[in-house]
Amino acid sequence: MSLSRCFKWVLSAATLVLMLSTPALAQTKVKVAEGSRSFTAMPLYIAIDAGYFAEKGISVDLVTMKGGPAAANALISGDVDVAVSLAETPIKMREVGKDLRVLALMQDRNPCVLVVPTASKATKLSDLKGKKIGVTATGSLTDLVARAYIRAQGLQDSDFEIIGLGSGATVTTALERGQIDAAMTFTPFLTKMQSEKTVRVIYDFRKEIYPGQAALIRGTDVGGPLEPVLRNFAWALMKASRTLREDRALVSKIARNYFPDMNPQLLDSMIVAETVETPVFSRDGKLTRADFDGLNEFLLKNKLISKAEKYDDIVATRLWP
């Protein structure tokens, strides 16, 4: 055996021994709360199933709760490390002394649609005065958008009975059973009802710029021991945001895992609708200063906050890759 071949053999053997003797990369468990099982959180599901979190040594323990506010409260109480909730939550929470930050943005367009049963005589919002409008939860995106739209139309919240029902699925069920007269909904529930021709759209909010679903963290974790892990968490979500627009086959495969009861063809139609036809997801997972300022203005206009907050106090840009 030549000296060169002998050296290569020894090097290969040493590498094999090292591989067999080195333990697998330790995974840091990160507990994540989502408000509901929803296509609006698709970047999170992609990052989990495509292995982007695992690539950075993160194991995600995903907990589904009853609405975005419940997920945010779990984050505040320390029960979870990350919450999927609205981007405006940290702005509103700062007024009551709670320090939350936006780690990564999932949606930069409003995903909501106001619908009524096909048989309803309502054709506009004013036709629903005195009627029941279902939302996922008080303080959720569906609730906030509904109330803002009501005021923009010169009406009052009290003109309607706005009911928090817990999740997108329960809102859909209540509408189908006639327990509510209209619903603030989003995919996949919207796609399903439209394909079955059981609903009619009163107003579609999806073309409006609105920083919606986001991954939130505690302000105390910025600069703390958890920061390196959260930085990697942000990296994985941002990679997933790009995948959502670039790899439809992978997105479809992962979506089927999270929505197993949905017709595959319907699911594919939903993916095309929300990533191509009417894109509602952020391209890079970053909340821009301009969109943040627009969100501040919206919240002030609707008297949901008393003063605007500073971008650098709310958005954890230092954790962006």
N, C-alpha and C positions, 0 to 999 in steps of 0.2 A: 504493500500500500504506500502511495506517495505521501510525502510530508503534508502536501496540501489537502489530499483526501482525508488523511488522518486527522488533521486539524478540524476540518468540516464535520467529521463524525463526532469528535469530542465536543464541539460546540453545540451540535444538534442534541446530543445526549444530555449535556448540561442544561440546555433550554427546556428539554422535556422534564427533567428532574425538578427544575424550578417551577414549571407549570403545575406539576402534580403536587408539589409541596406547599405552594402558595395558596392560601384560602381565597375563596371568591370575594370580590369587592363587597365590603359591608354596605348594606342598604340602610339609609336613614329613613325611618318611618315618618311621614308627614300626614297628619290627619286633616282632611278637607271636608267642609260642609257645603253642600249645594242646596239651594232653596227648593228645587224640585227636579225630577228627571226631565230634562228639556233639551231640545236641539240647540237652544241658545247657549248651552255650555259645551258645545261640540269640541272646541279646542282642547278642553280638559280631557275629554274622553279619548281624543286622538293621542294626546301626550302620554296617557296611561297605556293604551293598547298598542301603540306604535313603538313603545319602548324608549321614548325620549326621556322620561323621568328615570327609568332604570339605567340609562346611559350615563346619567349624572349621579348615580348612587342613591336614588330616591325611590322609596316604596310608598305608594299612596293608599291610605285608608279612607275611602270615600263614604260619607254619610249623607243620606238624602233626608232633608227636613221639610217642614211645612211652611214654605215661603222664604224669600230672601231675608226678611227681617229676623227670622229665627236663626238663619245661618250666621248673620252678623252678630247676633247676641251670643251665639256659641263661641264666636271668635273673641268677643270682648271678655267673656267669662273665663277664657283660657281652655275651654273644652276642645277646641280645634286650633290648628296652626294657620290655616288659610280658609277663607270663606268666599264662596261665589255669590255675590250680591251686586247691588247697583253701584255704579261708579260715584253716584252722588251721596252714598251713605257716609263716607268719611267727612264730607263737607257738613252734612247735617249733624253728625255726631260730635263734631268739634264744639258746637254751641252748647252741648251739655257736658263738656269736659272729657269726652272720649277721644282717644287718639288712634285713628285707623288710617291706613294709607292704601292707595291703589298700586298694586304691584304690577299687574298687566291687564290690559283691556281686551275683552273678547269681542264685543260688538260696538261699532261706532254709528250704527243706524238703529232706529227704533223698530223692534220686531213685532210690535202689537198691531192688531186689527180688531175693530169693533164689528161684531156680527149679530144678526138676529136670525131666528128660524125662517126658513123659506116661506112658510105660510104667514109670517107676520106682515101686518099692514104698514109697519114703520119703514120709512124711506130716508129719514134724517133723524138727527139726535133729538130734536124737539118733539118728535113723535113718541119718544120714550119717556116723556115727563110722567112722573108718578109710577114708573115701572121699575122692576128689579134688574140691575146690571151686575153680573157676576165678575169678580176679579179674583186673583189667586189669594191675596192677603192684604190687609190694611197696611199701607206703607210700601207695598211691592211696586214694581214697575208698572204693571197693569193698572193698579189703583192710582198711582201718581199721574199717569198719562190720561186716564179717563177723567180725573178731576180737572186737569189742566185744559183738556179739550172742552169740557163743560163750561168752564169760565171763559174760554176764548170765544165760545158761541153766545156769550151774553147771558148764560144761565147760571144757576146756583147748584152747588152739591146737593142741597136739600130738596131740589126738584126731582131727585131720583133716589132710589134705595140701592146704595152700593154695598154689595155683600161679598166679604172675603170668604172663600170656600176651601182654601188650603193648598190647592195645586191646579195645574192646567188640566189634569185628568178629571178632577172633581168638578171643575167649572164646565167642562164639556158634558159630563154626565148630567149635571143639573139642567143645562140647556136642553139636552135631548129629552129629559123627563118633564120639561115644562115648568120646572121649579123657579127659573129665572126667565126674564123676557129678552135679555141681550147678554152678550159676553165679550169681555176683553180677552182675546186669545192670541195664540202664536203657534208656530210649528212645534211638534208634528200634528197637534190637535186641529189646527186650521186646515192643513193639507187633507187630513182624513175627512173632515166634515165637508170640505168643498168637493172632494172626489165623490162623496155620497150624495152631493147636492141637497144637503140638509140645512145649509145656512146661506145667507146673503150678506154681502159686505155693506155696512153703513159708512165706515171710514177706514182707510188704509194708511197707517202711519209709517210704513216701512221705508219711504223715500226721504224721511226727515232725519237730519243729522242729530244724533243723540247718543252720547256715551252711555251705553247700557250695562250689560253684564260685565263684571270685572272680577279679578282675583284680588281679594283684600287681605291685608296683613295688619298686625298691630304695630303702631309707631315705635313701641319699645323694642321691637325686634330688629329695627333698623340700627345698625351699629352694634347689635348684640351678638351672642354666640350663635344664634340661628341664621344670621345674615348670609354666610356662605351657602347654606342650603337653600335659602329663599332666592338667592341669586341664580342658582342652578334651576330652581323651580320656574323662575321667570324665563330663563333660556328655553326650557322645554315647551312652555306654553307659546312662546313666540315662534318657535319652530313649527309647532302644531298649527298656528294661524296661517303660516305659509302653505303647509300641507293641505289644509282645508280648501284652498283655492287651486292647488296645483296637481293633486293626485286624487281624482274623483273615485277611482277604483278602490283605493285604500279607505277613503272616507266612507264609501258605501258599505264596505266590509265591517268597519268598526261600528257604524251606525246600526247595523243589524244586531250587533251584540247588545246594544243599549236600548233598542226598541224592537225586541224580538216578536212582539205581537202585531207589528205593522207590516202591511203588504210590501214586499221588496220593491215592486214597481212604483208604488206610492212613495216609498222612502226615497228612491232615486229621483223622483220628480221633485220632492221637497228639497233635496240637496241642490239640484239645478236651480230651483226657484230662488233659494236664499244665498247661493254663492255666485250665480251667473245672471239670472234675470233681474232680481232685485236684491243685490248683495247687502247683507246687513252686518257682516263680520269685518273686524279690523284686519287690515292686510299684514300688519307687523306686531300687533299686540301692544302698541304704545299709545298712550293718551296724550295727544298734542296739546300744546299750550292754548292754541286757538279754540279747539273743541272744549277744553276745560273752561275757558272764559265764557263760551256760549252756554255751558251748563250752569255756571254761576249766575249768569243773567237770567236764565230760565227759572231757576230756583228763587231768585230775588223777586222776579215778576209775579210769581205765583205765591209769594209770601211764605215760602217753605223754609227760608233762612232770613235772618235779619241783617246780615252783612256778608259780603263776598269773602271767600278765603283765598289764600295765596297758593299758587300752583306748586311751589317748592315745599309747602307744608303738607300737601295732600298726596302728591304723586311721587313714588319712590324711584326716581330716575337713577339714583346711584346704584340700584340693584339691576339695572338693565345691562344686558351683555353688549 
